Each structure stands twice: as C-alpha cells, then as structure tokens.
Amino acid sequence: MQSFAAINSLRQHIKDSARIHGIITDGGEAANIVPAHTAGTFIVRAEDDGYLDELKKKVINCFVGAATASGARLEYKWGEARYATLRNNFTLAKLFRKNLQSLGRRVHLSNPRIGIGSSDIGNVSQVVPSIHPLVAIVPPKVANHSPQFADAAASEAGTRGLLDAAKALALTVVDLLAGPETFARVKEEFRRGSE
C-alpha cells in the first residue's frame, strides 16, 4: 500500500503522456495480520525508451522506499516485452481516411502523433509504414474496454464497423498497388522518420 501511495504521488511529476498501472495480485490471507508475502503487477509506459528507463527507476524507488520503511524484502523483475511508440504514417492515414469516407463514414481526426496505448503495432511501425485507425461503433462518451463497448462490439454496429474498416484497409492497399507514386511517398515519409 505504501508503494501505491508513493506511485500515486509520483504521477504529479511525470510527463502527461506517461502511464503507470498496477494491481495487487497477492495481498495476504487475513485482514488482521501483516502478510508474509505480497505481490503485484505493474505496467510502466512512456512515449520513448529513454524516458521509459528513467520512469522505471522512479517506480522502483517507490518500492524500495516502501520496503525500507516497512522492513520488507523487495524482489522484482521486468518483463521482456517493450512496446515502441507508434509512428503513424500520415500518407497512409490520409488514404485510409479518404477510403473510409467513401464508404459513408464521417471521420473525426484526433492528434495522430499521440498514441498512449500499449500495442505491438508500435513495434511494427518502427520497421514498416503503419497506421492504427479506429472506427467508431459507440457514441464518444462510451469508454473502450467498458461493458457498453463490449455489447456494441457484439452488435450489428460492431459488425458494420468491422466490415467498413476492413473495406477501407483493402481499398488503401489497392491505392498503393495502383499508384506507384503514392507508394513511393509512403516509403519516403517512413524513411525520413527513421533518420
């Protein structure tokens, strides 16, 4: 609990784009004793590897401080998976937007540089030109990963969204295959972003 409190205090001092999530996976067996063992799982996210490494040290210090204060022994390990920041390819995104609009979908643009989710598409986008489009199936006030979103995903609106997204992606591939100059622009944008 002291680690959670320290991490909560730390959140005021980290970049807006960074995230720290945690759960207690073993909190003991009875409410009236100090548990012999506790455990938790935490996820630390940042937009770049340098800041992620800095943030990891700060989070570990929260645990070190709590362990020192309580006399506990701290053991931790970092997972091997590291999700890279998504590099949106704007040329591809514009093609997809045009194709989605051709299917009758209204397109609302958000900041294409912001990507704070954890997904291996970020890793893929470091190697090949990529986009991570979202197609609405719920009103804007409904949160992702909510019961309402799950219901919508299993509804006719969810099926329509899936099919429209697949069609728009297929049309984008056709655009690339039919237009070597467009394909060259996608590759050039990717190359410039790699420099």
VENHURA-V188412 format. One record per backbone hydrogen bond with DSSP energy under -1.0 kcal/mol. CO is the residue of the C=O (numbers start at 1). NH is the residue of the N-H. If there is no record, write none. Layout:
co:nh
CO:NH
CO:NH
//
This chain:
co:nh
1:5
2:6
3:7
4:8
5:9
6:10
7:11
9:12
10:13
15:18
19:45
21:43
23:41
26:39
39:25
39:26
41:23
43:21
45:19
48:52
49:53
50:54
51:55
52:56
53:57
54:58
55:59
56:60
57:61
58:62
59:63
60:64
61:65
62:66
63:67
64:68
65:69
66:70
67:71
67:72
89:93
90:94
91:95
92:96
93:97
94:98
95:99
96:100
97:101
98:102
100:105
101:104
111:114
119:122
120:124
121:125
124:127
124:128
130:89
139:142
146:150
147:151
148:152
149:153
150:154
152:155
155:159
156:160
157:161
158:162
159:163
160:164
161:165
162:166
163:167
164:168
165:169
166:170
167:171
168:172
169:173
170:174
171:175
172:176
173:177
174:178
175:179
179:183
180:184
181:185
182:186
183:187
184:188
185:189
186:190
187:191
188:192
189:193
//
